[in-house]
Amino acid sequence: MAYRLPPLNALRAFEAAARHLSFKHAAEELSVTPTAISHQIRGLEEALGVSLFRRLTRALELTPEGEAMLPKITAGLDCFAAGVERVREMAGTPGGRLDVIAPPSFASRWLVPRLHRFYADHPAIELHLASALRAIDGSAGRDGPGEDLRGERPQLWIRFGAGRYPGFRTELLFRPGYTPVCSPRLLRARTPLKEAGDLRFHNLIHDDTILDLRERPSWGEWLKAAGLEDIGTRGGLHFTDPALAIAAAMDGLGVALVPKPMVSAELADGRLVTPFNVALASSAGYHLVMQHSAAELPAVKVFREWLLNEVHADAIAMEGAGF
């Protein structure tokens, strides 16, 4: 059968604009300009001899013809994508879109610096990474993945918490150890930080991102473990963003109690040091969470395997470096 179809790019532009009801958002999704989307749709309308959108002052609406065409175009594009994905599976090169939601500090400080290795081996996978505080148990009243994992696309959560997510497949990545870190300048400051008792002369930097104190070690717990219960923990600097707490420590503003895996790069290059060997284990950890139905998808399987290999390599590297 000979198919008399408009250009595929025009159909993709229509489908994205109709789904978003926005030329701007369609352009962002397809990595083109809104003007290009407008031209594509105008050409499609001229080829079909109908209007597909009502262009209002601050809104976009589908015409009856546009509403009739959208589900068929969407189904057709999905069919194209499924066909391509099937060939990739047969060739052993998984591809397609994969959505991952992770805590901000994990995403920016642990995951992103390692992604170049993932893409070197799996360039066909289109990874969409979102950082969100709701990926931390107890934040904003959230206790688990809930409806966020029940969308149309396969999604993975990397969640920080206790790991109790009924109805989902859950796998522990690691439980971070918390340790004090500071700028090396503090070791030779006017009041040098030579032993744990010297903390009384320096600011304690608190990361209050995790609201539930049961999920993270506190300075009070660390001082007790170090035998320094006479040092108060009030005052100091408080942040609700781990990146700010780490930046404050690097700037020499005090000593921060942070998860060691989140500062491995700074420890390796000497921007931060661990002045004491006392570390506290966290009862909570980072978990890979997904729907059971998503676990066997090719893109999910290769991402999971890569992630676990990175966790294992990171643990060996940190042990070998002595921090």
N, C-alpha and C positions, 0 to 999 in steps of 0.2 A: 504494500500500500504506500502510495506517495503522500507524504504529509505536507500540507500547505500551512506552515507555521510562521508566525512573526519571529524576529530574532530572539534568541534565548535571553540575551541581556535585557531586552525590553520586558520580557515576561518575569524575569527575576526582579527587576525594578518595580513592576506593578505589584507583585506578591509582597515584597517587603514594605512598600508604601501603604498597601491596603491593610496589612497586618498591624502596622504602627499607626496608621492614619496620620502619617507625617512624612513629608519628603526629607526633612532634616534627619530624622532617626533612621530612615531607610538608607540615606547616604552614608551615615556613620556605620551601619551594619555592613554595607557593600564596599566601604572604603573609596567612595567617590564623592563628588560635590552634589549638593541639592539641585544645582542647575542641571547637572548631568541626569539626575533622576527625572527631573521635569521634562527634559528633552526626550528621554527614552519613552516616558508615558505619553507625551504628546504625539510622538511618532506612532506608538501603538494604537492610540485612539484614531488617528488618521487612517491607519491601515484597516482598522475594523469598522470605521464609519460610525462610531458611537462614542459618547463621553463615558468614561469609567469613574470619574470623580466629580464631585461638586466642590469647587474651590471657593470656600467662604473666607471672610476677612481674617479670622484667627483659627480656622479649623478646616478639616478636610473630611468629606463624607463620600461614601461609595454611592454611586447611582445603582438602580436596580440591575443594570447590565454588569456593573462591577461586582455587585454582591453575587450574581449568578456565576460569574467567572472565577471568583477567588478560590472556592473550595476545590475546583477541578485543577486549577493551576498549582495550588499547594500540593495536591495529591500527586500531580505529575512531577514536580520538582523533588518531592520525597521519593518517588519511584526512581528518578535519575540517581539520587544520592544513594539509595539502597543498592542499585546496580553497581555503582562505582565501589561502594564499600564491600560488596560481595567479591568483586575481582581482587580488591586489596587483601581480603581474607585468604583467598585462594593463593595469592602470590606471597602470603606471609608478611604483608606490610600493612598492619592495622592503621586505619585513618578515621576521619570523621571528627565531629565536635565532642569535646569532653568538658563538662562544667565542674569546677572544683571551688569549694568555699572553705576558707581557712581563717584562723585568727590573724589579725593584722601583723603582729610581731613574727609569727611563724611564717606567714607569706613573704614578708619583706626581708627578714633577716636570715631565714633558714632555707625556704623553698626557692625563691627567685634566684639567689646566687648559684644554685645547682642546676637550674633548668636548661642551661646550654648543653649539658651532657644528655639530657632527655631528648632534646630536639636533634642532636647529632645522630641519634639512633632511630628516632621516630618523627621525621619531618612531616609526615602526612597527617598527624594528629593535630587538630585545631583546639588547643587548650584555652579555655576561658577561665581565668582565675579571678575570684572575687575575695577581697578581705573584708571580714565582718566581725564586729564584736559579738554578734549573736552566735558565733561559733565557739564561744566560751560558755560553759554551763553556768546557769544562774544569772547571766547578764540579761538585762531588759526583761526579766521575768520569764526567760526561756529555760526549759529544762532538757530539751533534746531537739533533734532535727525536725520532728513533726512534719508538717505539710511541705516544707521546703524540699524534701527528698521525694515528693510524690508528684513531681511535674512531668511534663512530656519528655524532656530530655534526660539522658542518664546523668546523674549528678553524684559527686562524691563530696562528703564533708571530711575535713580534718578538724576534729573538735578537741578542745581541751576540757577535761572533766573526769568524772568518775568512770565513764565507759558504760553506763547503764542506759541503753537505748533499745527498749523492747520493740521487736518487729523489724529491726535492721541488723544487717551483718556488721559486726564491730571487730576491729583488730587493733591491738595496742601497738603503737609505733615506738614510743619511749616515754618514760617518766623522767623529767628533767631534774637534775640536782641543782639546788640553789646555793650560790656562793657569793661572798662579798667581792666586788671589783672596784677598782679606782684607777685614776691616772697615776702613772709612775712618779709624777711630780710630788704626790702626797708622801711618798716614801722618804723624800728629802726636804719636806716643808719645814717651816719655822718650828712647828711641833711635829716631828717626824712620826710617821705611822710605822712603828717597828714591831709592836706586839698588839694583841687584841685589846688590851686595856687602854691603848691610846685612842680607841674609837671615841672615848668621852670628850676628846678635843676636836672632833671632826663632825660634820653634818652627816646624819644618816639619811640616805635617799630611799624613799619608799615608792614602789610601783603598786598603785591601788587599782589597776585595771580589773583584776579579778575580785569581784565584790565579796564572794563567799570566802571568809577567812579559813574555812576548812579545806579549801582547794589549793591554798598556797602557803608556804612557810612565811613567817613574819620575822621581823628583826628581833622581837621579843623571844621567839623560839630559838633563833640562832644564838643570841647572847646567852640564853640559858644553857644551850649545848656547849658553848665555849666557857662556861663557868663565870659569866659576867652579869649576873642578875642585878648588880648594883648600878648598872648604866641604864638610864631612862631612854625610852624610845619616843617620847613626845617631842614635838617640834620637828626640825629637819625639813626636808623638801619632799612634797608629795606630788605624784604625777598619776594621771589615768591613761598614760600612753607609755608603753615600755621604751619606745624609741627616745622619748624625752628623758626618761630616767637614765638611760645609757649615755645619751649625749651629755647630760649634766655630770655624770661620773667622768667622762673623757675630758670635760672642761675643767676638772679639778674642783668641782663644787662640793664634793663629799664622796661617800662610799655607798654604792648601791648594792642591794641584795637581788640578784637576777639569776635566771636559769642559765647555766653554763653553755648549753648548745646555742643559745641566741647570741652569744658574744664570742664565738670561737674564732672568727676572723680578727677581731680586735685584740684578743689574747695572743693570737699567733704573730701579729705584726707589732706587738708591744704598745699599742695605743691604750690598752688596759692591762692591769696586772691583778692577780689574786694574792692579796697580802697575807692571807691565812689559809690553812689547809682544811679548816672545818667547813663541811658542806652538809646541807640538809636535803634529804630525799623528799620528794613530793608524793603525796598519796594520789594526786590526780596526774593525768598524763595526756599525751596527744594520741588520738585514736583516728583510724581510718574507718569511716562509717558510710554504708551504702545500702541500697535496696538489694534484697537477695536476687532479684531478677536481673540486676545490672552486673552482678559479680562475674558473669561469664562473657560479657561483651569484650571483644578483642582489645579495644582501646583502654578499657578499665583494667583488664588483666595485665597489659604491659606497663601501665602507669603504676599499678600496685607493686609489681615485681621491681620496677626501677626504684620506687620509693623505699621499699624494704632494703634494697641493696645500698641505697644512700645512707639510711639509718645505721646499717651495720658498719659501713665504711667510716662513718662519722664517729661512731663509738670507738673503733680501733684507733683512729687518728688522734682523738682526744686522750685516750689512754696512753698512747705512745708519746704524746707531747707533755704528759704529766699534768693535764688540767681537765 
